[in-house]
Amino acid sequence: MKRQTVVVIGGGAAGLMAAGQAAIAGARVILLEKMKRPGRKICISGKGRCNITNSAPVADFIEHFGKNGRFLRQAFSRFFSTELITFFEENGLPVSLERGGRYFPTSGNAPDILKIFLTWLTQLNVEIRDSCPAKDILVTDGKVSGVTTCRGNIDCDSVIIATGGASYPATGSTGDGYTLAKKMGHTIVPIRPALVPLEVQNGIHPALAGLELRNIGVQLLINGKKKQQLFGELHFIKTGVSGPTILTLSGDAVDALQKADKVHLAIDLKAALSEQKLDARLIRDFQKRTKEHFGDVLRGLLPAQLVPLCLEQTNIPANRLAGEISKKERKTLLHWLKDLRLEVSGHRSFKEAIVTAGGVMLKEVNPRTMESEIIPGLYLAGEVLDLNGNTGGYNLQAAFSTGWLAGRSAGDVQST
């Protein structure tokens, strides 16, 4: 019986896992990495800490991927967060659970994950060819038969495309997999940045850059109608806004912008208080501090960086005595605190996007094996697929799970 040869294209999360699993299944495995070393995106993910997965159950996990999430059910049934955590710990990398159900290496050092993978693959005799991009996938008699690289052709029985998306192109994710899959006859759902900072019309007030807000509410409004609402953190950057709430909302925002829809963010700076309770607090503050200036009273309500914007947009003089604030002015302030509006004019590029939306159309991939429905012997895993989830470890788990399934499926195929 002939031993299978599997070529894995791409040395990211999905590719590393796929290569190892194909080897475990008995195949000879060659991993092609276009960069000088694999795993560069892993090493910078999670601000260098790498949020590998989440404690959410499968049903909740799937919801974080929207309508396409159900495609992942088969992969998650074979290899999910419990198995991933066990994999790392058995290979000598303890992991820790943090707020939001997020798992990180206990060391807090993302490169430790890459070290674990490289040691593991060496033990499994996986051949890693660095600085060796795949140029073409060869097909003979309607089936995968090899790969063309910058160093010549490689004969093989199966190919796994695990090239990632187009986000963080400096790490090697430049959309190569879409080109390869398209040549094989696959449909590519148009790609766009996801989990990406949003740009604000006319920029933000200079005082706001670097400000991080916690425990605030954010609504995404498209053509004046509420699309999504979240509670959590928001960060002001020079060009607009970022942070967990914004990154999660950005998918719908980017899609709406591409349709030329009007996109706004409505920020509730006092989300823990109803309008009635907040108004009562404002009345108490103004009555208690009647002889103090309005600007000084605001500093008890807001971070200092927000005060100039509040003064500018409410048009209430900073030197007005609190006891002289009219009911109308108080209501103006109340509305501003509960509904600070920002017009979204654009989004940052793939260079700043955490993941890529769009990719290989899922109906053209068998979710039980990750094999192409178009070309036998071709498998696809990770971000190259039309799958993108929220922040919190969801996307990396999907990469590991689909990589695991693709590797096992490609390596398990028997030929005589």
Steps between C-alpha positions, in 0.01 A plus 500: 500500500639835392566760767316827441691819436324813624615854425377770736517853361533755779665485841243680712271356767296286259801387298713401798218299652411342164859395433533325833169323477568378147828356626323332793261346248800339329581734212831641388449874551668801342410843640561794267547842662558809286668697780839432661325327787144379565256627760575872479136599546468271803794679661336843478140400569332615819756780536771239521311277745283295259141431607487137383136417573196572715310309767163553326303182419469390138158657441616840623827466311315444174282807558813716510552419130157616386307318229804302379582367845305178459762388246738454796281254690669191353852629560414603856348157567838342421740755650385781726630718784541215751709300254702809405582581862596137560722508190697798627528378857612151396768665288625704794311830467262579791209731419297731722137614494444876514196729496257456214574128489826563313789256521863614471834327552578531870837642403325790324738449210350421158830374347486212750210362296710496186785327684260225609381448143849495350623246756191287443537506121869410524410198713245398233759535221306773321724668243472880523619696198539866592512781242325266260169638369266279301451625146240255370312185591532227237205286395513171306188313390285739703686440826779681685838363396757754612610852584723737309735703721784742441732200536321268259209256511398273788298189421229434756165338559334784688542872554370703794462873436549671838642832389292721726318809380623844399528665842841597643668448160843559654468155660453338160120504484460665161206308357702240306258224593210672331693508173591132528145396587353709219731332250358168621149620415389622842279804548652773716256706705640859474747559781500804730661591831330373816564569868642829382508854647246746358573849374287794609382785279740795534709298746468518877559784741879522554460459875343156459786306336609222735194519726356162599143479628360205695145397587341704224222412257546522124231477236574455131247694295462437127284752317368607839392150608665302780695204363690387808548607860790405728630580848870514580816684401567765235836656413554830320783499246629781282277413207190385687405221735610147586477263796299180554154648439605679182688200359193282551271756335742567215387210280152641451640852480743410220228321302268800538770745393562295186132544416534878555261481797512761776681357802503653848605396848286601796707488820338481842766632738284421804359163399457387862248779566157552349423849370283561804771400748768692311283811494448468876876480547557810285245692706674395823844591367389844382318573827793382712758693299302815413797734530738287292558538130326262261835385359616394847175311564548312172834369623309305762283346231745431219862414427693824460558439126126497433428833666609723206281302259203521736538876540530543126201286406260602778592868452486560875773742616764344721494799736122490551419441869338163561213672682426700185462200270149506355272198469540513122879496531485214748285301257748576222781362716290197594435420134869543414609263778251233391527544123836629382487467121793428271462476124703212358667599176721199435713226647867420530670273248593131505826608665304568820223241466520202734326267254361490149132470414411315181700221340434160347127437479403248767249306292795391284677335797396182681463597870558138609847480342595852380550350152408700193174400334659600169848342495566169680812511712473873567425608857449845649535619858506815709451859396507425126142378548204739512498496879570778747401526863510749783803575714560277799685197364228389261692545175811317617292208625330480159843496335628225729181293464472523121875439473470193721215361288667578167824337615335185629281473189786550254733266689240226549430454128636163388628417155645180364 
